[in-house]
Amino acid sequence: MLSTLLAFLGACALIAASPGPSTVLIIKQSLRSRRSGFLTVLGNETGVFVWGVAAAFGLTALLTASQMAYDVMRIVGAAVLVWFGVQALRQAHRMRRTGEAGEAWETVERSGWSAYRAGLLLNLANPKAAVFALSFLPQFVPEGAPHLPAMVALAAIWAVFEVGYYGLYVWFVGRMKAVLSRAGARRRLEQVSGGVLLLLGARMALEG
C-alpha cells in the first residue's frame, strides 16, 4: 500500500513537472500577485479533482468513445487557450501604452473569483485532462480495494499534491517580483506567456 502511494506521488510529480497550459497560466497570474497565482492553482486543482471523480464514475470514458464529443471539447479548449493568450497580449499592449512600473502590479490584479475561475476553466476545457485521468488513476488502485472510493481518494491526493507543487511556482515568482517589476520585464513576460498560450491553442485546434 505504501509503495503504491509513493509510486503514485512520484508519478504526480512527473506530471506536474511537465510544462503545459496550466503551468503557463499559473506563472502568468503569479506575475500579478501571489493571491492571483494561488487562487489560479486552486481553480486548476479543482478541475483535476472533478476530472478524477468523473473518471471514477466512468463519465470520461464517453470522451474516448465519442470522437465528436472529444472534438467539440478540443475546439472549446483551444478557444479558451486562445482567449487567454489574447488577453495577455492586450495587457502587454496596455502596459506599453500607459506605463508598467509601480502601481501596475496592483491595477492589473484580478479579483479572487476571476483568478480561480481562470484556472478551473482552463482545466475543465482540456479534453486531454479528462482522458489522462481515466488512464492514469486506475493504474494505482490497490488490488482488492473498492474501485470508486479508491479512485476518488487518488484524485483528491493528486489535487492536493499539485496545490503544494504549483504553490512553489507562486512563491518563487513572488520572490522575483522586485526583478520582474522593472520597466519592460513584466510586459515582455506577458507577451511571452500570451504567445505560448496562442501556440498551445492553435496546436490543440489543429491536432487530430
C-alpha atoms as an extended CHARMM CRD file, in Angstrom:
* protein
*
       208  EXT
         1         1  MET       CA              0.0000000000        0.0000000000        0.0000000000  PROA      1               0.0000000000
         2         2  LEU       CA              2.7520000000        2.4390000000        0.9860000000  PROA      2               0.0000000000
         3         3  SER       CA              4.8360000000        1.5380000000       -2.0570000000  PROA      3               0.0000000000
         4         4  THR       CA              1.8120000000        2.1370000000       -4.3010000000  PROA      4               0.0000000000
         5         5  LEU       CA              1.2230000000        5.5370000000       -2.7050000000  PROA      5               0.0000000000
         6         6  LEU       CA              4.8830000000        6.5210000000       -3.1130000000  PROA      6               0.0000000000
         7         7  ALA       CA              4.8210000000        5.4340000000       -6.7480000000  PROA      7               0.0000000000
         8         8  PHE       CA              1.6520000000        7.4620000000       -7.2510000000  PROA      8               0.0000000000
         9         9  LEU       CA              3.1850000000       10.5850000000       -5.7110000000  PROA      9               0.0000000000
        10        10  GLY       CA              6.2610000000       10.1440000000       -7.8850000000  PROA      10              0.0000000000
        11        11  ALA       CA              4.0610000000        9.9310000000      -10.9640000000  PROA      11              0.0000000000
        12        12  CYS       CA              2.1660000000       13.0480000000       -9.8200000000  PROA      12              0.0000000000
        13        13  ALA       CA              5.4790000000       14.9060000000       -9.5270000000  PROA      13              0.0000000000
        14        14  LEU       CA              6.4560000000       13.9280000000      -13.0730000000  PROA      14              0.0000000000
        15        15  ILE       CA              3.0730000000       15.0510000000      -14.4000000000  PROA      15              0.0000000000
        16        16  ALA       CA              3.2350000000       18.4050000000      -12.6160000000  PROA      16              0.0000000000
        17        17  ALA       CA              6.8110000000       18.9740000000      -13.8250000000  PROA      17              0.0000000000
        18        18  SER       CA              5.7420000000       18.5830000000      -17.4640000000  PROA      18              0.0000000000
        19        19  PRO       CA              5.0910000000       22.1050000000      -18.8170000000  PROA      19              0.0000000000
        20        20  GLY       CA              1.6260000000       22.7440000000      -20.1840000000  PROA      20              0.0000000000
        21        21  PRO       CA             -1.1320000000       25.3560000000      -20.4260000000  PROA      21              0.0000000000
        22        22  SER       CA             -1.8590000000       25.2590000000      -16.6850000000  PROA      22              0.0000000000
        23        23  THR       CA              1.7850000000       25.9450000000      -15.8290000000  PROA      23              0.0000000000
        24        24  VAL       CA              1.8700000000       28.9250000000      -18.1870000000  PROA      24              0.0000000000
        25        25  LEU       CA             -1.3560000000       30.3590000000      -16.7810000000  PROA      25              0.0000000000
        26        26  ILE       CA             -0.2580000000       29.9010000000      -13.1540000000  PROA      26              0.0000000000
        27        27  ILE       CA              3.0410000000       31.7050000000      -13.7670000000  PROA      27              0.0000000000
        28        28  LYS       CA              1.2420000000       34.4270000000      -15.7180000000  PROA      28              0.0000000000
        29        29  GLN       CA             -1.2480000000       35.0030000000      -12.9020000000  PROA      29              0.0000000000
        30        30  SER       CA              1.5060000000       34.8860000000      -10.2800000000  PROA      30              0.0000000000
        31        31  LEU       CA              3.1560000000       37.8150000000      -12.0560000000  PROA      31              0.0000000000
        32        32  ARG       CA              0.1710000000       39.8670000000      -10.9520000000  PROA      32              0.0000000000
        33        33  SER       CA              0.1940000000       38.7750000000       -7.3100000000  PROA      33              0.0000000000
        34        34  ARG       CA              0.6940000000       35.7240000000       -5.1320000000  PROA      34              0.0000000000
        35        35  ARG       CA             -3.0130000000       35.8000000000       -4.3490000000  PROA      35              0.0000000000
        36        36  SER       CA             -3.9820000000       35.5960000000       -8.0090000000  PROA      36              0.0000000000
        37        37  GLY       CA             -1.4290000000       32.8790000000       -8.6250000000  PROA      37              0.0000000000
        38        38  PHE       CA             -2.5020000000       30.7220000000       -5.6960000000  PROA      38              0.0000000000
        39        39  LEU       CA             -6.2020000000       31.0610000000       -6.4730000000  PROA      39              0.0000000000
        40        40  THR       CA             -5.4630000000       30.0560000000      -10.0570000000  PROA      40              0.0000000000
        41        41  VAL       CA             -3.7450000000       26.9650000000       -8.6570000000  PROA      41              0.0000000000
        42        42  LEU       CA             -6.8170000000       26.1830000000       -6.5490000000  PROA      42              0.0000000000
        43        43  GLY       CA             -9.0600000000       26.5500000000       -9.5960000000  PROA      43              0.0000000000
        44        44  ASN       CA             -6.8260000000       24.2930000000      -11.6670000000  PROA      44              0.0000000000
        45        45  GLU       CA             -6.7400000000       21.6190000000       -8.9760000000  PROA      45              0.0000000000
        46        46  THR       CA            -10.4950000000       21.7670000000       -8.5550000000  PROA      46              0.0000000000
        47        47  GLY       CA            -10.6040000000       20.8240000000      -12.2270000000  PROA      47              0.0000000000
        48        48  VAL       CA             -8.1290000000       17.9870000000      -11.6220000000  PROA      48              0.0000000000
        49        49  PHE       CA            -10.3400000000       16.6250000000       -8.8450000000  PROA      49              0.0000000000
        50        50  VAL       CA            -13.5050000000       16.9730000000      -10.9390000000  PROA      50              0.0000000000
        51        51  TRP       CA            -11.9480000000       15.0050000000      -13.8000000000  PROA      51              0.0000000000
        52        52  GLY       CA            -10.6910000000       12.3920000000      -11.3330000000  PROA      52              0.0000000000
        53        53  VAL       CA            -14.1760000000       11.9260000000       -9.8800000000  PROA      53              0.0000000000
        54        54  ALA       CA            -15.6580000000       11.8410000000      -13.3880000000  PROA      54              0.0000000000
        55        55  ALA       CA            -13.1560000000        9.1250000000      -14.3050000000  PROA      55              0.0000000000
        56        56  ALA       CA            -14.0880000000        7.1900000000      -11.1550000000  PROA      56              0.0000000000
        57        57  PHE       CA            -17.7330000000        7.1720000000      -12.2580000000  PROA      57              0.0000000000
        58        58  GLY       CA            -16.7690000000        6.2850000000      -15.8290000000  PROA      58              0.0000000000
        59        59  LEU       CA            -18.0100000000        9.5640000000      -17.2780000000  PROA      59              0.0000000000
        60        60  THR       CA            -14.7510000000       10.4680000000      -19.0060000000  PROA      60              0.0000000000
        61        61  ALA       CA            -14.9850000000        7.1940000000      -20.9310000000  PROA      61              0.0000000000
        62        62  LEU       CA            -17.6440000000        8.9460000000      -23.0270000000  PROA      62              0.0000000000
        63        63  LEU       CA            -14.9320000000       11.1880000000      -24.4760000000  PROA      63              0.0000000000
        64        64  THR       CA            -12.8780000000        8.2060000000      -25.5910000000  PROA      64              0.0000000000
        65        65  ALA       CA            -15.9500000000        6.5060000000      -27.0230000000  PROA      65              0.0000000000
        66        66  SER       CA            -17.2360000000        9.5040000000      -28.9920000000  PROA      66              0.0000000000
        67        67  GLN       CA            -14.9310000000       11.2430000000      -31.4320000000  PROA      67              0.0000000000
        68        68  MET       CA            -17.4740000000       14.0170000000      -31.8770000000  PROA      68              0.0000000000
        69        69  ALA       CA            -17.6380000000       14.7300000000      -28.1270000000  PROA      69              0.0000000000
        70        70  TYR       CA            -13.8620000000       14.7830000000      -27.9300000000  PROA      70              0.0000000000
        71        71  ASP       CA            -13.5600000000       17.0990000000      -30.9360000000  PROA      71              0.0000000000
        72        72  VAL       CA            -16.1360000000       19.5210000000      -29.5060000000  PROA      72              0.0000000000
        73        73  MET       CA            -14.2160000000       19.7060000000      -26.2250000000  PROA      73              0.0000000000
        74        74  ARG       CA            -10.9410000000       20.0590000000      -28.1140000000  PROA      74              0.0000000000
        75        75  ILE       CA            -12.2240000000       23.0750000000      -30.0570000000  PROA      75              0.0000000000
        76        76  VAL       CA            -13.6690000000       24.6460000000      -26.9100000000  PROA      76              0.0000000000
        77        77  GLY       CA            -10.3580000000       24.0930000000      -25.1100000000  PROA      77              0.0000000000
        78        78  ALA       CA             -8.4260000000       25.6370000000      -27.9960000000  PROA      78              0.0000000000
        79        79  ALA       CA            -10.7300000000       28.6730000000      -27.9390000000  PROA      79              0.0000000000
        80        80  VAL       CA            -10.1480000000       29.0940000000      -24.1940000000  PROA      80              0.0000000000
        81        81  LEU       CA             -6.3690000000       28.9720000000      -24.6650000000  PROA      81              0.0000000000
        82        82  VAL       CA             -6.5060000000       31.4950000000      -27.4980000000  PROA      82              0.0000000000
        83        83  TRP       CA             -8.7160000000       33.7800000000      -25.4000000000  PROA      83              0.0000000000
        84        84  PHE       CA             -6.2390000000       33.7270000000      -22.5060000000  PROA      84              0.0000000000
        85        85  GLY       CA             -3.3750000000       34.3560000000      -24.9260000000  PROA      85              0.0000000000
        86        86  VAL       CA             -5.1300000000       37.3420000000      -26.4990000000  PROA      86              0.0000000000
        87        87  GLN       CA             -5.8710000000       38.7440000000      -23.0250000000  PROA      87              0.0000000000
        88        88  ALA       CA             -2.1760000000       38.5300000000      -22.1230000000  PROA      88              0.0000000000
        89        89  LEU       CA             -1.0960000000       40.2660000000      -25.3270000000  PROA      89              0.0000000000
        90        90  ARG       CA             -3.6930000000       43.0020000000      -24.8120000000  PROA      90              0.0000000000
        91        91  GLN       CA             -2.4050000000       43.5240000000      -21.2850000000  PROA      91              0.0000000000
        92        92  ALA       CA              1.1620000000       43.8320000000      -22.5970000000  PROA      92              0.0000000000
        93        93  HSD       CA             -0.0360000000       46.4090000000      -25.1210000000  PROA      93              0.0000000000
        94        94  ARG       CA             -1.8080000000       48.4350000000      -22.4200000000  PROA      94              0.0000000000
        95        95  MET       CA              1.3010000000       48.3530000000      -20.2480000000  PROA      95              0.0000000000
        96        96  ARG       CA              3.4160000000       49.6830000000      -23.0970000000  PROA      96              0.0000000000
        97        97  ARG       CA              0.9440000000       52.4780000000      -23.7100000000  PROA      97              0.0000000000
        98        98  THR       CA              0.2370000000       53.5290000000      -20.1130000000  PROA      98              0.0000000000
        99        99  GLY       CA              3.3850000000       52.5370000000      -18.2280000000  PROA      99              0.0000000000
       100       100  GLU       CA              4.2160000000       49.3820000000      -16.3420000000  PROA      100             0.0000000000
       101       101  ALA       CA              6.0850000000       50.1270000000      -13.1210000000  PROA      101             0.0000000000
       102       102  GLY       CA              4.9160000000       50.5620000000       -9.5660000000  PROA      102             0.0000000000
       103       103  GLU       CA              1.1510000000       50.7250000000       -9.4340000000  PROA      103             0.0000000000
       104       104  ALA       CA              0.7850000000       48.4690000000      -12.4760000000  PROA      104             0.0000000000
       105       105  TRP       CA              1.1500000000       45.4540000000      -10.2100000000  PROA      105             0.0000000000
       106       106  GLU       CA             -1.9990000000       46.4210000000       -8.3390000000  PROA      106             0.0000000000
       107       107  THR       CA             -4.1230000000       47.8110000000      -11.1700000000  PROA      107             0.0000000000
       108       108  VAL       CA             -3.9460000000       44.6040000000      -13.2060000000  PROA      108             0.0000000000
       109       109  GLU       CA             -4.6050000000       42.2060000000      -10.3180000000  PROA      109             0.0000000000
       110       110  ARG       CA             -7.7550000000       40.2390000000      -10.9020000000  PROA      110             0.0000000000
       111       111  SER       CA            -10.3920000000       39.5180000000       -8.3120000000  PROA      111             0.0000000000
       112       112  GLY       CA            -10.0670000000       36.2860000000       -6.3960000000  PROA      112             0.0000000000
       113       113  TRP       CA            -13.0550000000       34.7030000000       -8.1500000000  PROA      113             0.0000000000
       114       114  SER       CA            -11.7340000000       35.6440000000      -11.5870000000  PROA      114             0.0000000000
       115       115  ALA       CA             -8.3370000000       34.0530000000      -10.9210000000  PROA      115             0.0000000000
       116       116  TYR       CA             -9.9470000000       30.8890000000       -9.5140000000  PROA      116             0.0000000000
       117       117  ARG       CA            -12.3520000000       30.7160000000      -12.4610000000  PROA      117             0.0000000000
       118       118  ALA       CA             -9.4900000000       31.0700000000      -14.9610000000  PROA      118             0.0000000000
       119       119  GLY       CA             -7.6570000000       28.0590000000      -13.5050000000  PROA      119             0.0000000000
       120       120  LEU       CA            -10.8360000000       25.9870000000      -13.3220000000  PROA      120             0.0000000000
       121       121  LEU       CA            -11.9760000000       26.8690000000      -16.8450000000  PROA      121             0.0000000000
       122       122  LEU       CA             -8.6140000000       26.1020000000      -18.4140000000  PROA      122             0.0000000000
       123       123  ASN       CA             -8.5060000000       22.6490000000      -16.8230000000  PROA      123             0.0000000000
       124       124  LEU       CA            -12.1190000000       21.6800000000      -17.4990000000  PROA      124             0.0000000000
       125       125  ALA       CA            -11.8650000000       22.8070000000      -21.1320000000  PROA      125             0.0000000000
       126       126  ASN       CA             -8.9510000000       20.4380000000      -21.7710000000  PROA      126             0.0000000000
       127       127  PRO       CA            -10.1870000000       17.0320000000      -23.0350000000  PROA      127             0.0000000000
       128       128  LYS       CA             -6.6910000000       15.6070000000      -22.6090000000  PROA      128             0.0000000000
       129       129  ALA       CA             -7.0100000000       16.1330000000      -18.8540000000  PROA      129             0.0000000000
       130       130  ALA       CA            -10.1880000000       14.0200000000      -18.8390000000  PROA      130             0.0000000000
       131       131  VAL       CA             -8.7080000000       11.2050000000      -20.9090000000  PROA      131             0.0000000000
       132       132  PHE       CA             -5.4970000000       11.2620000000      -18.8970000000  PROA      132             0.0000000000
       133       133  ALA       CA             -7.3610000000       10.9660000000      -15.5880000000  PROA      133             0.0000000000
       134       134  LEU       CA             -9.2000000000        7.9540000000      -16.9900000000  PROA      134             0.0000000000
       135       135  SER       CA             -5.9860000000        6.1900000000      -17.9820000000  PROA      135             0.0000000000
       136       136  PHE       CA             -3.7730000000        7.3590000000      -15.0960000000  PROA      136             0.0000000000
       137       137  LEU       CA             -5.7120000000        6.8360000000      -11.8760000000  PROA      137             0.0000000000
       138       138  PRO       CA             -6.7990000000        3.1790000000      -12.3250000000  PROA      138             0.0000000000
       139       139  GLN       CA             -3.1620000000        2.0990000000      -12.5110000000  PROA      139             0.0000000000
       140       140  PHE       CA             -2.7080000000        2.9440000000       -8.8290000000  PROA      140             0.0000000000
       141       141  VAL       CA             -5.8720000000        1.4450000000       -7.3460000000  PROA      141             0.0000000000
       142       142  PRO       CA             -4.6280000000       -1.1760000000       -4.8350000000  PROA      142             0.0000000000
       143       143  GLU       CA             -5.5950000000       -4.7350000000       -5.6650000000  PROA      143             0.0000000000
       144       144  GLY       CA             -8.7750000000       -5.7050000000       -3.9090000000  PROA      144             0.0000000000
       145       145  ALA       CA             -9.6700000000       -2.1260000000       -2.9360000000  PROA      145             0.0000000000
       146       146  PRO       CA            -13.1530000000       -0.7510000000       -3.7630000000  PROA      146             0.0000000000
       147       147  HSD       CA            -12.6900000000        0.9280000000       -7.1340000000  PROA      147             0.0000000000
       148       148  LEU       CA            -14.8620000000        4.0300000000       -6.7210000000  PROA      148             0.0000000000
       149       149  PRO       CA            -13.6460000000        5.1920000000       -3.2580000000  PROA      149             0.0000000000
       150       150  ALA       CA            -10.0370000000        4.4400000000       -4.2070000000  PROA      150             0.0000000000
       151       151  MET       CA            -10.2700000000        6.4780000000       -7.4270000000  PROA      151             0.0000000000
       152       152  VAL       CA            -11.8720000000        9.4370000000       -5.6260000000  PROA      152             0.0000000000
       153       153  ALA       CA             -9.2000000000        9.2910000000       -2.9060000000  PROA      153             0.0000000000
       154       154  LEU       CA             -6.4230000000        9.2020000000       -5.5040000000  PROA      154             0.0000000000
       155       155  ALA       CA             -7.9790000000       12.1740000000       -7.3160000000  PROA      155             0.0000000000
       156       156  ALA       CA             -8.0110000000       14.1280000000       -4.0400000000  PROA      156             0.0000000000
       157       157  ILE       CA             -4.3750000000       13.2250000000       -3.2860000000  PROA      157             0.0000000000
       158       158  TRP       CA             -3.3810000000       14.2120000000       -6.8210000000  PROA      158             0.0000000000
       159       159  ALA       CA             -5.0770000000       17.6050000000       -6.4970000000  PROA      159             0.0000000000
       160       160  VAL       CA             -3.6220000000       18.3250000000       -3.0300000000  PROA      160             0.0000000000
       161       161  PHE       CA             -0.1370000000       17.3090000000       -4.1880000000  PROA      161             0.0000000000
       162       162  GLU       CA             -0.2980000000       19.6910000000       -7.1340000000  PROA      162             0.0000000000
       163       163  VAL       CA             -1.5170000000       22.5340000000       -4.9100000000  PROA      163             0.0000000000
       164       164  GLY       CA              1.7460000000       22.1820000000       -2.9950000000  PROA      164             0.0000000000
       165       165  TYR       CA              3.8330000000       21.7570000000       -6.1330000000  PROA      165             0.0000000000
       166       166  TYR       CA              2.4280000000       24.7230000000       -8.0370000000  PROA      166             0.0000000000
       167       167  GLY       CA              2.4090000000       26.7280000000       -4.8160000000  PROA      167             0.0000000000
       168       168  LEU       CA              6.2010000000       26.6810000000       -5.1030000000  PROA      168             0.0000000000
       169       169  TYR       CA              5.8920000000       28.3580000000       -8.5060000000  PROA      169             0.0000000000
       170       170  VAL       CA              3.7080000000       31.0590000000       -6.9950000000  PROA      170             0.0000000000
       171       171  TRP       CA              6.1640000000       31.5700000000       -4.1320000000  PROA      171             0.0000000000
       172       172  PHE       CA              9.1610000000       31.7480000000       -6.4830000000  PROA      172             0.0000000000
       173       173  VAL       CA              7.5360000000       34.2790000000       -8.8030000000  PROA      173             0.0000000000
       174       174  GLY       CA              6.6090000000       36.3330000000       -5.7270000000  PROA      174             0.0000000000
       175       175  ARG       CA             10.2320000000       36.2840000000       -4.5820000000  PROA      175             0.0000000000
       176       176  MET       CA             11.2750000000       37.5130000000       -8.0280000000  PROA      176             0.0000000000
       177       177  LYS       CA              8.7400000000       40.3290000000       -8.0010000000  PROA      177             0.0000000000
       178       178  ALA       CA             11.3490000000       43.0430000000       -7.4710000000  PROA      178             0.0000000000
       179       179  VAL       CA             13.1820000000       41.9320000000      -10.6160000000  PROA      179             0.0000000000
       180       180  LEU       CA             10.0650000000       41.2780000000      -12.6610000000  PROA      180             0.0000000000
       181       181  SER       CA              8.5490000000       44.6700000000      -11.8490000000  PROA      181             0.0000000000
       182       182  ARG       CA             11.3730000000       46.5100000000      -13.5820000000  PROA      182             0.0000000000
       183       183  ALA       CA             10.3670000000       48.5320000000      -16.6070000000  PROA      183             0.0000000000
       184       184  GLY       CA              9.8250000000       46.2910000000      -19.5950000000  PROA      184             0.0000000000
       185       185  ALA       CA             10.3640000000       42.9530000000      -17.8340000000  PROA      185             0.0000000000
       186       186  ARG       CA              6.7690000000       42.2120000000      -16.9440000000  PROA      186             0.0000000000
       187       187  ARG       CA              5.4700000000       43.4270000000      -20.2910000000  PROA      187             0.0000000000
       188       188  ARG       CA              7.8220000000       41.0510000000      -22.0900000000  PROA      188             0.0000000000
       189       189  LEU       CA              6.7310000000       38.1820000000      -19.8490000000  PROA      189             0.0000000000
       190       190  GLU       CA              3.0890000000       38.9520000000      -20.6310000000  PROA      190             0.0000000000
       191       191  GLN       CA              3.9800000000       38.8780000000      -24.3360000000  PROA      191             0.0000000000
       192       192  VAL       CA              5.8030000000       35.5530000000      -23.9990000000  PROA      192             0.0000000000
       193       193  SER       CA              3.0340000000       33.9000000000      -21.9730000000  PROA      193             0.0000000000
       194       194  GLY       CA              0.4050000000       35.2260000000      -24.3800000000  PROA      194             0.0000000000
       195       195  GLY       CA              2.3160000000       33.9060000000      -27.3730000000  PROA      195             0.0000000000
       196       196  VAL       CA              2.7830000000       30.4870000000      -25.7570000000  PROA      196             0.0000000000
       197       197  LEU       CA             -0.9200000000       30.2140000000      -24.9270000000  PROA      197             0.0000000000
       198       198  LEU       CA             -1.8370000000       31.1420000000      -28.5070000000  PROA      198             0.0000000000
       199       199  LEU       CA              0.5100000000       28.4740000000      -29.8730000000  PROA      199             0.0000000000
       200       200  LEU       CA             -0.8660000000       25.8380000000      -27.4880000000  PROA      200             0.0000000000
       201       201  GLY       CA             -4.3980000000       26.7850000000      -28.5190000000  PROA      201             0.0000000000
       202       202  ALA       CA             -3.5380000000       26.5370000000      -32.2240000000  PROA      202             0.0000000000
       203       203  ARG       CA             -1.9040000000       23.1390000000      -31.7020000000  PROA      203             0.0000000000
       204       204  MET       CA             -4.9260000000       21.8120000000      -29.8050000000  PROA      204             0.0000000000
       205       205  ALA       CA             -7.2730000000       23.0690000000      -32.5360000000  PROA      205             0.0000000000
       206       206  LEU       CA             -5.2550000000       21.5260000000      -35.3620000000  PROA      206             0.0000000000
       207       207  GLU       CA             -4.3930000000       18.1460000000      -33.8760000000  PROA      207             0.0000000000
       208       208  GLY       CA             -6.4960000000       15.1960000000      -34.9290000000  PROA      208             0.0000000000
